């Protein structure tokens, strides 16, 4: 039987999902040709934000690579935009003149970003945020410019702003309304979001109307109504999208705001179908993945000539992660006539939940911070479940229902046809069957076999809960998750095996623990290197190639490819000779920026790679060593001037800080480790947001642990109070050693302390003097093995005369 010809215009997520669904039910019906305007394979547009932020690469978000098209006999024309459809001849023509005949045509041209028609919108440096080309334009701007303005405070705008901020730009978000993400959040949740984003470094101009973009060839500023101007070398328009219907309209296909389709996704031409953001169905437009994938399933059914299935619109929910903050909204979350609002809010935890209820049925929901029950609330809303029996506890979530014995509302009690992944239409039964039949034990394996959580990732928590409930102990806690895809072993299991089996080398670990790859990967190698160093400090030789580039070259790589060098200033103290040496180095090697850091040190920014050995040699000659600003090690010990100079000081905080730093510097730890000593309870050195902090009081010293002053700030816990400096030193060494021996690689002290519990740390260090002294002794012995201590070697290159050769810096 001769195959029919199917031509797909658009190589995006909606069009290719239709093809995937078609191949499942009618793999031999069509000879398929696909035209894609972009020079790339089909990729996940939802994950453009992590690419912009540097968390993923283009290769990481490809959905269907070239081999996939070849395996299915699909002809793919990348980088060829279709410019005309000849409906009478039933063929399409692309740029360059290529033609393709069709029996059925699928239009999936998506949407285009709306660009405000204001003066200057055509200047260089003004971009949308819709495809990988836009991301590349933004990355180029990040490398050369400093100020960015994002117009639009919706999801795309905030994701773009976050990515640009992570790339080092100063970012201002401009929004015409007073509420961020006004289509997904109410005012209370939006206020929490704005406060969190401001704390993370973003600036906002609310209720601001953009009047013009200023500049000659390239944009240089933005002017608003009222006359305010702010600098901008990059402007990102994220104010909305428009269906891309020009091709369809030019072919005479009926269009209104989008390509008009019926319930079978058929246009007014019975040979032509359309799906995704370009379509208009029952008067509605679509900008989310889930409706597009629902359309794809129905459209594929009719292309396969089954003739069943109707698309009747989508009840959508939005579950997002904006700059590390979880958000969920669905339905009529703003409320309305005769609606009630059930609200729970914990501002200190950054948690907000609101359910809109009418006649004991959920009509809408907004969740901020804690979204694990979003899918459940959405299911209750879609099925119009009467919540009267559990209305009093519904805000506490599904887990509470299980605890109360209401299994009908627990994970185990979910019906088999409950939708888990809206993007890919995966129900609970599909996930459970895959776990049981294919013996899956990890989230990655479930994604590979079912596609659940593989698109936007918003259902990840729910998939993990099902995995935990179905596979028993597997995947229940981070302690049991494999380090990476190279192994089935967790961090804790590997550490235990290294000691129990006497594994003293990387090759021994790979062999004994049946590693799946010959030499590991960039995820497991640094972790194994650290665990071996911690277990065998007097025997194992550090492997430089298992360290990140910053650690190998004793400097932090910057966004322009130059490096940042930070010599150590003990406790923030320096001398005229050290300052002269730093000034001489800055002059000699034409270092463009010299900056005082937040950790009371001096940062030399813009050092060329080829100058690094000489820069360090000159600094070493002046007696200065590395500050390890790049290391998984002690970073800084921040101090105030204390009793020597300050009228409020109670103890010698500067001197104690210097002694702590000299005792602990060069120590490798699971993650960066920061300390501070404040001379009085006024806490000028900010000791209560450090990994180890000391607050001096009249009667001695308060010891604080487990703080973190980063994006997710955590205040310290008070460990104990001691009377002497010698005790501070002992407690510090014992705490650091306990963290070194039990913390997982890349786990800061804050999550480690929350994991093991403050009471456990107190039982080991405060309540058991013998245990504390043993830990302290192991710490000092480890520090004494300078000949095998990687940080000691990296910190004193000139003294040994063998700075790591430049050819090893790549």
Buried (B, 14 or more C-beta within 10 A) or exposed (E): EEEBBBBBBBBBBBBBBBBBBBBEBBEEBBBBBBBBBBEBBBBBBBBBBBBBBEEBEBEEBBBBEEEBBEEEEBEBBBBBBBBEBEBEEBBBBBEEEEEBBBEBBBBBBBBBBBBBEBEBBEBBBBBBBBBBEBBBBBBEBBEEBEBBBBBBBBBBBBBBBBBBBBBEBBBBBBBBEEBBBBEBBBEBBBBBBBEBBEEBBBBBBBEBEBBBBBBEEEBBBBBBEEEEEBBBBBBBBBBBBBBBBEBBEEBEBEBEEBBBBEBBBBBEBEEBBBBBBBBBBEEEBBBBBBBBBBBBBBBBBBBBEEEEBEBEBBEBBBBBBBBEBBBBBBBBBBBEEEBEBBEEBEEEEBBBBBBBBBEEBBBBBBBBBBBBBBBBBBBBBBEEBEBEEBBEBBBBBBBBBBEEEBEEBBBEEBEEEBBBBBBBBBBBBBBBBBBEEEEBBBBBBBBEBBBBBBBBBBBBBBBBBBBBBBBEEBBBEEEBBBBBBBBBBBBBBBBEBBEEEEBBBBEBBBEEBEBBEEEBBEBBBBBBBBBBBBBBBEEBBBBBEBBEEBBBBBBBBBEEEBBBBBBBBBBBBBEEEBEEBBEEBBEEBEBEEBEEBEBBBBBBBBBEBEBBBBBBBBBBEBEBBBBBBBBBBBBBBBBBBBBEEBEEBBBBBBBBBBBBBEBBBBBBBBBBBBBBBBBBEEBBBBBBBBBBBBBBBEEBBBBBBBBBBEEBEBEBBBBBBBEEBEBBBBBBBBBBBBBBBBBBBBBBBBBBBEBBEBEEBBEBBBEBEEBBEBBBBBBEEBBEBEEBBBBBBBBBBBEEEEBBEEEEBE
